């Protein structure tokens, strides 16, 4: 999956799960770089996890929380497989 595809996936995921949040409030290119080896499903799960983390902290899932969620997920894709 290339950067354009991952960027498009982030935009779809934010619209789908963002609960009315403006996708322009996120930098999908930066998120695409941070999720280089992730599948579309893993990207979606990372955003859902960010929603849970933000809820626990009584905030909104900004890029920092999304980055934390990405760091907690081990992508299935590995160059050694």
C-alpha positions in Angstrom: 0.0 0.0 0.0 1.4 3.4 -0.9 1.2 6.8 0.8 -1.8 8.0 -1.3 -3.8 4.9 -0.4 -3.0 5.1 3.3 -3.8 8.8 3.3 -7.2 8.1 1.7 -7.8 5.3 4.3 -7.1 7.7 7.1 -9.5 10.2 5.6 -12.3 7.5 5.4 -11.6 6.2 8.9 -11.7 9.7 10.5 -15.0 10.4 8.7 -16.4 7.1 9.7 -15.4 6.9 13.3 -14.7 10.5 14.0 -18.2 11.2 15.3 -18.6 14.5 13.4 -14.9 15.6 13.8 -13.5 17.5 10.9 -11.0 15.4 9.1 -9.1 18.6 8.3 -8.3 18.7 12.1 -5.9 15.8 11.4 -2.9 15.6 9.1 -3.6 12.3 7.1 -0.1 12.5 5.4 1.6 12.6 8.8 -0.6 9.8 10.1 0.2 7.8 6.9 3.9 8.1 7.6 3.3 6.9 11.2 1.4 3.9 9.9 3.7 2.8 7.1 3.3 -1.0 7.7 -0.3 -1.0 8.8 -3.3 -2.5 6.9 -6.5 -0.5 6.4 -8.1 -2.6 9.2 -5.2 -1.8 11.6 -5.5 1.9 10.8 -9.2 1.8 11.6 -8.5 -0.1 14.8 -5.8 2.4 15.8 -8.3 5.3 15.5 -10.9 3.4 17.5 -8.3 2.8 20.2 -7.5 6.5 20.1 -11.1 7.3 20.7 -11.0 5.0 23.8 -7.8 6.6 25.1 -9.2 10.0 24.6 -12.4 9.1 26.4 -10.4 7.8 29.3 -8.6 11.2 29.4 -11.8 13.1 28.8 -10.4 14.7 25.7 -10.6 14.4 22.0 -8.4 12.1 19.9 -5.8 14.4 18.6 -2.8 13.3 16.6 -0.8 12.7 19.7 -3.3 10.2 21.1 -3.6 8.6 17.6 0.2 8.2 17.6 0.0 6.6 21.0 -2.6 4.1 19.7 -0.4 3.4 16.7 2.6 2.7 18.9 0.5 0.1 20.9 -0.5 -1.9 17.9 1.9 -4.3 16.3 1.1 -4.5 12.5 0.8 -7.9 11.0 2.8 -6.9 8.0 6.5 -7.5 8.5 9.4 -7.3 6.0 10.7 -10.5 7.5 7.6 -12.6 6.8 
